[in-house]
Amino acid sequence: MDGNGRWAAQRSLPRTSGHRAAETAVIDVIEAARAAGIGWLSLYAFSTENWRRPSAEVDFLMQLVRRVVRKHAPLLHARGIRCRFLGVTDPRVPAALARDFADLTTLTGDNRGMTLTVAFDHGGRRDIVEAARSLIRSGVTADAVTEESFAAHLPFPDTPDVDLVIRTSGEQRISNFMLWQVAYAEWVFPPVLWPDFRAPHFLECLRTFQQRDRRFGGVLPHQNGEHRP
């Protein structure tokens, strides 16, 4: 969810104003994804690298996220959305915020609608390192390690591989996001800054995705001399 700072700069506002304006986009996209029948939605809210930002901005983000979680928890639960948080291991995450994450996870844990994963204090490299450590601790021999056994040690191993990554503001970087799971994801880079991103933009990204030929390293039947069904 990129472009909050640039959105604020274009309006001669502090960066915190861009983060505050992003709340509407978050809720709009969650509602649009649910209405479109999407089963899994992940939002990248705060990375392991974001701790390098000015402390005042980090403190504001922690307070903002807590307010947003507490404000919208009843709505998310009423919509049947299962919520969980990918990351949240750094001791710098305020204890009160970690409790709010845990409370929302518990509240929505039995919901069977869309699964919403919020990546917060998340780093794809860290997840891979921790999975490797977990494999070693479990006593798996080197020859027994497979892609499937490795993936089973990642956080939330029931999460399917990512089909589509949308990065707003036109930036074209992975930024350490779910590195294992995005191996064959399709990428769309709308130029819209995140605070201005709304359901129509999201649905346009879905349409772009639907027009892609996903080969996963192979060849589609119609590209091999066969007729498309």
C-alpha positions in Angstrom: 0.0 0.0 0.0 2.4 2.6 -1.3 2.3 6.4 -1.9 1.0 7.8 1.4 4.0 10.1 1.8 3.9 11.4 -1.8 0.2 11.9 -1.5 0.8 14.2 1.5 3.7 16.0 -0.1 1.6 16.8 -3.2 -0.7 18.6 -0.8 2.0 20.2 1.3 0.9 18.1 4.3 3.0 16.1 6.7 3.5 12.5 5.9 1.2 11.5 8.7 -1.7 13.0 6.9 -1.1 10.6 4.0 -1.1 7.6 6.4 -4.3 8.9 8.0 -6.0 9.3 4.6 -5.1 5.7 3.7 -7.7 4.3 6.1 -10.5 4.8 3.6 -8.6 2.9 0.9 -8.0 0.0 3.2 -11.7 -0.5 4.0 -12.8 0.1 0.4 -10.5 -2.5 -0.9 -11.4 -5.1 1.8 -15.1 -4.6 0.9 -14.4 -4.8 -2.8 -12.4 -8.0 -2.5 -15.1 -9.6 -0.3 -17.8 -8.6 -2.8 -15.8 -10.0 -5.7 -15.6 -13.4 -4.0 -11.9 -13.3 -3.3 -11.0 -15.8 -0.6 -7.6 -14.5 0.5 -6.5 -10.9 0.7 -3.2 -9.7 2.2 -2.3 -6.1 3.0 1.3 -5.0 3.5 1.1 -2.5 6.3 4.5 -2.3 7.9 7.8 -4.0 6.9 10.8 -5.0 9.0 12.6 -2.2 7.1 10.0 0.5 8.1 11.6 0.6 11.6 14.2 2.8 9.9 11.8 5.6 9.5 11.8 8.6 11.8 10.6 7.6 15.3 7.8 10.2 15.3 6.4 8.7 12.1 6.7 5.1 13.4 4.9 6.1 16.7 2.1 7.7 14.7 1.7 4.6 12.5 1.5 2.4 15.6 -1.2 4.6 17.1 -3.1 4.9 13.8 -3.1 1.1 13.2 -4.4 0.5 16.7 -7.2 3.0 16.2 -8.1 1.4 12.8 -8.1 -2.1 14.2 -10.3 -1.2 17.1 -12.6 0.9 15.0 -13.2 -1.7 12.3 -13.1 -5.0 14.3 -16.9 -5.2 14.6 -17.4 -4.6 10.8 -14.8 -7.2 9.9 -16.3 -9.7 12.2 -19.9 -9.0 10.9 -18.7 -9.5 7.4 -17.5 -13.0 8.3 -13.8 -12.1 7.6 -11.1 -14.1 9.3 -8.2 -11.7 10.3 -4.7 -12.6 11.1 -1.3 -10.8 11.3 1.9 -11.8 9.5 4.9 -10.7 11.5 4.5 -8.8 14.8 7.6 -10.3 16.4 9.7 -7.2 17.1 9.7 -6.1 20.7 9.3 -2.6 19.5 5.7 -3.3 18.5 3.7 -1.7 21.4 2.2 -4.4 23.7 -1.2 -2.7 23.5 -1.2 -3.0 19.7 0.0 -6.6 19.8 -3.0 -7.4 22.2 -5.4 -5.7 19.8 -4.0 -7.9 17.0 -4.5 -11.0 19.2 -8.0 -9.9 20.2 -9.1 -9.5 16.5 -7.5 -12.8 15.5 -9.4 -14.5 18.3 -12.7 -12.7 17.6 -12.7 -13.6 13.9 -10.9 -17.0 14.2 -14.0 -19.1 13.4 -15.2 -17.0 10.5 -15.4 -18.8 7.2 -15.5 -15.9 4.8 -12.5 -14.1 3.3 -9.2 -14.5 5.1 -7.5 -11.1 5.6 -3.8 -11.2 6.4 -2.2 -8.0 7.5 1.5 -8.1 7.1 2.8 -6.0 10.0 6.5 -6.0 11.0 6.8 -8.5 8.1 9.9 -9.4 6.2 10.0 -12.2 3.5 13.7 -12.9 4.1 13.1 -13.2 7.9 10.2 -15.7 7.3 12.5 -17.8 5.1 15.3 -17.8 7.7 12.9 -18.7 10.5 11.5 -21.5 8.4 15.0 -22.9 7.8 15.7 -22.7 11.6 12.4 -24.5 12.3 13.3 -27.3 9.8 16.6 -27.8 11.5 15.1 -27.9 14.9 12.6 -30.5 13.8 15.4 -32.8 12.8 14.7 -33.1 9.1 17.7 -34.3 7.2 19.0 -32.3 4.3 18.0 -35.0 1.7 14.4 -34.9 3.2 13.9 -31.2 2.6 11.4 -30.5 -0.2 9.6 -27.4 -1.3 6.5 -28.8 0.4 8.2 -29.5 3.7 9.9 -26.2 3.7 6.7 -24.3 3.0 5.1 -26.1 5.9 7.4 -24.3 8.3 6.5 -20.8 7.0 4.1 -18.7 9.0 0.5 -19.6 8.1 1.4 -22.5 5.9 -2.3 -22.9 4.8 -2.0 -19.6 2.9 -2.0 -20.4 -0.8 0.6 -19.0 -3.2 0.0 -15.4 -4.2 -1.8 -15.0 -7.5 -1.8 -11.3 -7.9 0.3 -8.5 -6.3 -0.9 -4.9 -6.6 1.6 -2.2 -5.7 0.2 1.3 -5.9 2.0 4.5 -6.8 3.7 2.9 -9.8 6.7 1.6 -7.8 8.0 -1.7 -9.2 9.7 -3.4 -6.3 9.0 -6.5 -4.2 10.2 -4.8 -1.0 10.7 -8.1 0.9 7.0 -9.1 0.7 6.1 -12.8 1.1 9.2 -13.8 -1.0 8.4 -17.5 -1.1 4.7 -17.1 -1.8 5.0 -14.6 -4.7 7.3 -16.9 -6.8 4.8 -17.0 -9.7 2.5 -14.1 -8.8 1.3 -11.7 -11.5 2.2 -8.1 -10.8 0.2 -4.9 -11.5 1.6 -1.4 -10.8 -1.2 1.2 -10.9 0.1 4.8 -10.8 -2.6 5.7 -8.2 -1.2 6.7 -4.8 -2.7 4.5 -2.1 -4.9 7.1 -0.3 -6.7 7.6 -3.7 -7.0 3.9 -4.4 -10.6 2.7 -4.4 -12.8 -0.2 -5.4 -12.9 0.7 -9.2 -9.0 0.7 -9.3 -9.0 -2.6 -7.5 -11.5 -4.2 -9.9 -9.5 -2.9 -12.9 -6.4 -4.7 -11.5 -8.5 -7.9 -11.3 -9.5 -7.5 -14.9 -5.8 -7.0 -15.9 -5.0 -10.2 -14.0 -7.8 -12.1 -15.8 -6.3 -11.2 -19.1 -2.9 -12.7 -18.3 -1.8 -16.1 -19.5 -0.3 -17.9 -16.5 2.1 -20.5 -17.7 4.1 -21.2 -14.5 7.2 -21.9 -16.6 5.3 -24.2 -19.1 3.4 -23.7 -22.3 -0.3 -23.3 -22.6 -2.2 -25.7 -24.8 -3.0 -23.1 -27.5 0.6 -22.1 -27.6 1.6 -25.8 -28.3 -0.4 -26.1 -31.5 -3.6 -27.0 -29.6 -6.8 -25.1 -29.8 -7.9 -23.1 -26.8 -11.0 -24.7 -25.2 
